[in-house]
């Protein structure tokens, strides 16, 4: 049941992404969906969070870090552990370049 719901959500998400790209738009706030889908991986209270869930990585790969970084405000960067978000991006196969900007956060140089 849980996998079926996840699959349906993923299909809807892909349709939204493809239709927004057809219309010439890119993110439409979908970065927030990924942030909500990966709370355990960016929580300040978890000293060494577990590997991001497959659900989290799917969101990161489908939505993309550009869209996720688009929604990172100064307030959000203070509320989550941005170093963990950078780690999640790399673990999920979408690494952020050292020195690049993710919202209001600058990714540390290597």
N, C-alpha and C positions, 0 to 999 in steps of 0.2 A: 504494500500500500504506500509506504513512505517513498520507495523508489519510483513508483508510478507518479506520484505527485511531483517529485523532483524532476522526472522526465518531462512532464507536462509543462512545468515552469520553465525548464530549459528550452523547450520548443517555442513557447511564447516569447521568451527572451531573444532567441535567434530571429524570430519573425520581426520583433521590434527593431532589432539591430539592422537587419537587412532592409527593412522598409525605411528606416531613418537614413541609411546610406544612399538609398535610391533617391530620396528627396534632397540629398545634398547636405543633410545634417549629420552630426557625428554622435554625440553622446546623449543628449536629452536627459541628463541627470542620472544615467544608468550607473555611474560610478558609485552612487549611494547604495544601489542594490548590492554591489560587491562588498562594500564596507559593512553592511548589515549581515551579509552572508559569511563573514570571516571574523566574528568577534573574538573567538578564542585565540586567534593567532596574533592579535594586536593589543591584547589586554595588558595594561600596566601591572596588574596584580599577579600575573603568571611569570615567574622568573625565567623559566625555560619552557615556552609553550611547546606543545606537541607539534609534530609536522602538520602543516595545514591540511584540513580535510579535503577529500577529493571534490566535494561540493564547492569549497572555497576556491580551489585551484581552477575548477571549471569556470567559475565566475570570473576569476582573474584573466584566464585565457580568452574567454568569449568577449567579455566587456573591454578588456585591455587596460593597461596601466595609464595610458593617456587620459582615458575617461575617469578612472579612479582618482588620479592626481588632480583632475579638474575640479573635483568636489572637496579637496582637502583645504579647508580654511585654517586660519591661525588658531581658532578655537578648537577645531577638530584635531589639529596637530598636537595641541596641548592635552587633549582628552585621550588620545591613543598613543601607543609606543611606535613612533615613526621608524625607528631602527628595525622593529619587528615587521612593519609593513614592507620595508625594503627587503628584508630577509624572505618574507612570504613571496614577494614578486620574483625573486631569484629562484626560490624553491619550486615555484609553479612554472618556471620556464619563461618568465617575462622580466628579466633583470632590468633595473634602472641604472643608467650610466652614472659612474661617479662624477660628482660635480653638477649633475642635472637637477632640475627643480621639480618637486612633486608638490603642487599647490604652494603653500607658503614655506615648505620645508626644502632645504637644499641637501641633496644626497651627499654624504661625506666623500671626499676624494679618497681614492684607493691608497 
